[in-house]
Amino acid sequence: MTDTDKINAHILRELSRNGRISNTDLADRVGLSPSACLRRVQELERRGVIRGYRAILDPAAMGVGFTAYITVGLNTHTKAAQEAFEKSIARAPEVRECHNITGNVEYLLRIEAADLTAYKRFHTDVLGTLPQVNSITSFVVMGSPKDERG
């Protein structure tokens, strides 16, 4: 966003809060005519600043009552081991995010499961069976006072 001006920044803030806002309402909020606002939004989309729009789902309504972050250390620090781990993780529906990170471990995962029993099953039957995995540390989410993932 290096060459995003104040109006574009305002547009992006409004869209990140409500991606379904009408162009007319968006234009009104950022102080532009609807046609000028639409041109700016289309340009932000064309440049890839806006990559898409999505629905924000209620985890409880989707049957998700358990969230944990997991750090994973690999036993081998090779490209092949990373690729094999990432391929396996991509197939696991419980893994909502997977980040390759720096530090003492290679990965940080965000896991969503129905409950502790479902999480334990994932931990044992999925992560526990991957030959690349050397260490697993779980951090159970007890609450989320701020979450802007949307």
Steps between C-alpha positions, in 0.01 A plus 500: 500500500791734451321719247154483658367844583275592794178445304609154385605417856152607617339287228705199611408550866129519415515193273692300761220575747221423253587349163132504398453875539337651195712725281260788574539460876876454468528813288299694757722381786827590325377828349503412129246478222384143435677489161831625643473255789429208266801591284724500808366165626547345154855634484577359845365164381698519175824576690437205733467715813149358535542127438139400557194510720375235739242423763590502868364181652392450859715214635235385749235488229741290291554251784842633601536528874875453535787707362869447559826628362770240453869542441661219302869425481627279220761232546674586172557853373480428130282633223364149439395464866328839495318421176383161628378653827319783321335257257372289790375802693320639193276190506402541868172694532572578866797715396360845426839673474854376449794738526867421441674701774844578637627396840530167679225337292404507134120535502214669681155350437154621597275202562121500526318191622160413639633433848798371697433141390508598132816702558667204673408280203662752261806533725549123523374370165620778270792692652623204700534284190699742283859377470639855470364612838747514788316719751147624560401767752134594542359829621126478570302817431294594803362822351564752223455858620627627162482311173507689170549203269153540355 
